[in-house]
């Protein structure tokens, strides 16, 4: 069974081919997205309505506000996706939607819209695990096929996944506390960077010395991660300046070097132990410059490295459509309910 996650998965309810069009909807957090993808790899339309500006004043995503914004945007993004693709609902072969994990109120908006479209046009419905979708972003505009090792780094998850086939995946390592994205956001908030902190920390880090400060790397399981101690070390480092001007760029660069080096070492070890020759980077934090650089440096060792285009790293519906096309571990029950987190 696919360990992304121990929820019941059922067999894909529709036979599709390279010419099949899948329309997907994603609304798990603060992006309302709709896309149409052909054959799992060619994006015909990709529409994303972001809420970042709305949540900036609160310093983070407010679930109730996010859900209301999804309700406002959902019909607009669906209409625009149809318009960009130049197709009608009758020409779609299947409709897909994110089931979870995510914010429940937000998920309900997109999933119910996807179900309604499937019922309206009498087409199959395919429910998708959001984490599977991030992996599938690597299929877009590439020739990638399993097997491969995947590093999934996002706001809520950090995992190393052994992808043996489209229906057989195994999480071999994950964070025991903070995810990479959480660690970035917390440290960014600690040094006074505005929301969203992760990308701003990354930008500052590019101006600093990554070896200015030695920060600790947690010693945990073979493939597991821990970033709570690193966060605490960053707090102590900031306090050590006792009101003096902080060398922000150097702090950011040192923090980023510690995180990216840890990820690199664990992924490299997984590749060596499994003898896989392909590695993929996935999730919102896959857009991080240093993490991307280090994972792509594995190509120098003979590995084939994949990462999504920047627009497919963060939440979008194209990756959901691609997951619906490729992965067998999907939900085909129209009555499937959303879930907030993997159990």
Secondary structure by P-SEA (a helix, b strand, c coil): cccccccccccccccccccbbbbbbbccccccccccccccccccbbbbbbccccccccccccaaaaaaaaaacaaaaaaaaaaaaccccccccbbbbbcccccaaaaaaaaaaaaaaaaaabbbbbbbcaaaaaaacccccccccccbbbbbbcccbbbbbbccccccccccbbbccccaaaaaaaaaaaaccccccaaaaaaaaaacccccbbbbbbbccccccccaaaaaaaaaaaacccccccaaaaaaaaaaaaaaaaaaaaaaaaaaaacccbbbbbccccccaaaaaaaacccccbbbbbbcccccccccaaaaaaaaaccccccccccbbbbcccc
